[in-house]
Amino acid sequence: MGKRQVPTRPDYIKWLLLAGAAALVVFMGLYVMRHYILPRSVTVDRYRYPVAGLDISNHNGDIDFDAVCADDYQFVFIKASEGKTHKDAAFDRNYTAAREAGLKVGAYHFFRKNRTGKEQADNMLGAIQGKHFDLPLVIDLEDDWGNGATTGRDTALERVLEMISILKDKGYDVMIYTNLNGYNKYYKDMLGDCALWLCSFTSPDLLPDMPHCIQQYSHWGTVNGVKGDVDLNVYRGTKREWNRFLEQVKQPE
């Protein structure tokens, strides 16, 4: 056996510099994508789409929901849970304050594809126990670098369907949140029985054939009562249609 070569100090410095350079390239790429390539704002006709809302989580900090209402927003989806065990630290606080302010309230769960549907349904049900919602429960179904990259599409769909079934058996309506890629990959073939909340940074007028009822059109909105960027959404219909939508939302007996 030959002697094992041990890297010298200059070798360590070289690799550290290369790793740092690679990290800088990734950071700059993400920065350019967010600030120069991805659209930062979309003008939505609030006369045509008068019902607007936010979706929030713990990372949005303390929110003045009375100011949000005064800024002409009517609903909010609040993160409740994620994966098998994570519960959003601000969920209870946000839920109570949003209801007291008069907003219509919904809750969402970030779906982890490497966890079973039952595990995630149990987690969400535990997080929302004892609370009333005006909007369907939402399963946030996304593809990202850290979300079950080795989990195949069929397995992910099987787990989503399991979670949907459990939530519906408990008496809740279920909505799917996803983007155009997720719509084509997951929603259109297997999840059409659930309402659709679509993320697309474009005017709802440009998506006339899509079946979504709510559209998220910005990750970088500015709203009174919220510090920093916040996600913006509109309901794709009139106020009368919105009220009819609310009346049809099922809740446990």
Secondary structure as GFF3:
##gff-version 3
##sequence-region A 1 253
A	DSSP	alpha_helix	9	32	.	.	.	ID=ss1
A	DSSP	pi_helix	33	37	.	.	.	ID=ss2
A	DSSP	beta_strand	52	56	.	.	.	ID=ss3
A	DSSP	three_ten_helix	58	60	.	.	.	ID=ss4
A	DSSP	alpha_helix	65	70	.	.	.	ID=ss5
A	DSSP	beta_strand	75	82	.	.	.	ID=ss6
A	DSSP	beta_strand	86	87	.	.	.	ID=ss7
A	DSSP	alpha_helix	91	101	.	.	.	ID=ss8
A	DSSP	beta_strand	104	110	.	.	.	ID=ss9
A	DSSP	alpha_helix	117	128	.	.	.	ID=ss10
A	DSSP	beta_strand	137	140	.	.	.	ID=ss11
A	DSSP	alpha_helix	153	169	.	.	.	ID=ss12
A	DSSP	beta_strand	174	179	.	.	.	ID=ss13
A	DSSP	alpha_helix	180	182	.	.	.	ID=ss14
A	DSSP	pi_helix	183	187	.	.	.	ID=ss15
A	DSSP	alpha_helix	188	190	.	.	.	ID=ss16
A	DSSP	beta_strand	195	199	.	.	.	ID=ss17
A	DSSP	three_ten_helix	204	206	.	.	.	ID=ss18
A	DSSP	beta_strand	214	221	.	.	.	ID=ss19
A	DSSP	beta_strand	230	235	.	.	.	ID=ss20
A	DSSP	alpha_helix	239	248	.	.	.	ID=ss21
###
